[in-house]
Amino acid sequence: MTLNQVEINRFKVSHGSIVLEKDCIAIEEPLQISLSQNNVQQIYSLTMRTPGDDVALVYGLLFSEGVISKAEDILSTQLTEIKGEMQSNCLIVELSTDLTLNLANKQRRHASYSGCGLCGKTSLQALELKSSRVSKKITGKLELKLVKSLKQWLAKQPLFSQTGGSHVAAFIYQTNGRFEMQSSPFFEDVGRHNALDKLIGHELIENNLQQNGILILSGRIGFELVQKAVMAGISMIVALGAPSSLAIQAAKQFDVTLVGFAKENSFNCYTHYQ
């Protein structure tokens, strides 16, 4: 086991059997990036990432966003120190005084959580403070037959089936205990966050997020996707890809059933096995 992954228990449902197994999950934690120049420091971005190679991540991010144009524009990078302890999720980037710094039109800037020493716990606490809808519970059991049908239905969506280059977010309505795929909304986008934002926006407009159902995602499950589901009051997520460590923590804390690696004959359940 390395610093960028963690081992957890999960249940694998396959061919009528349910087996408790160990699983390796990629760690997801926020990284706060602060820029410093001429003794003036400001927060530039708060981005989710897998710990490791943070310096390379910062160089690549700042270059791709047009903040720097060459490696020499960065004089140094260092972790924030609080009360003698280094904070592994807060990185200060010292920029050359020759660099003209104009962040007014940079879209990557985000407001930071108060304080430093960011970690998964901090992210979950921030989510607790946000105003979310009451969680709408699914009735009945999630069976392999249903998951197989959901996966097949997802693969038939037009942009995804024609290009293979889009993400899909769908919401399968449950009415009177029955799941209604044909009338359920779906949205596609090259960005998985965008696809989910479109779906939630549609539900907000159409029924004020009052409809019960299962969120279906075509890709992996990161913390921000679980966060959006929690805000919308969604209590079950089924995805074709893998969850991150922080996504699992958030799902556990906010009572969301999280299913990943949905395949033809199996799926993995990471939270709320009952």
Steps between C-alpha positions, in 0.01 A plus 500: 500500500640842404432857608257553212266210576316347792356154563133467597230234531223479242241249386519351152166388357546250217296211353270476800776512763601778739862488617686730740837588347789742538529778243771756422360852463680805361531774761337836423582810703489876433814700427495870577738694275607846612709740292756727659673795334668806650397386850133496397326163523161401362310175453485400134321166490356219705513185290427135572785261426672176595794589729840468339686698232335817633784722378465367145123550527547864601747572219271340243187671631653848514652458154178373340305784661743761367628613839857401412667451161819321608628301797724787607192709581472293820775569750397241757217289639452424866240350729319722747618465858263542794626471859812322382315241291510486123159493330521253213190635324596868493770606254647850467651591162753781497492679164773703336477874554554540124171323430195717434225341707144569387242265649192709428386278211631165622210258534682255726488724806283365781410619845680293762363343812595697811831402649767281352604140547235386252405134501206277419352578841504872419317438172232294673455768768458762226236284333313469832471879513340524158125505453390169347166341420353231722627160388241301302530129583471216252255222589578133436834338417757577231523175306752387240230481232415868551865610495553308175197674346625841617841442342347390170263797498786741569707365211218572253500877552564675166815707545675232706406215265603695190823656622611316815632840605234628736388442857140423586307589815150356531234489768284189502169589660344270757123529520291272720799272542562463124791639300408682179792520261310615192373821659816573698714801401862475391762753397828462315811713502873464443536589869354266762441789742320692225276205420394470864449875536270492196302214649459663839404829337233322295356332808505828689302671222257214435409378849706697753712187560205318655511187281646185652746285307851370430782713360688318221847616397710379209842568652685483827360648822693787657417699812352792305245273330389355834487855635264604221281194565482578871402860425217371277375252760593192293553189713634244248774523236583227248807558283695309240832611644686493829442723803773701671577476871340835578191415295452192717548700820244756388250231398535332840462823693197622305320165476543450125511148355802493270537236228795488262635279221147423378541224242285247318526238773638675808531823696683621810317656794715732713253645751172407671509137397158430647 
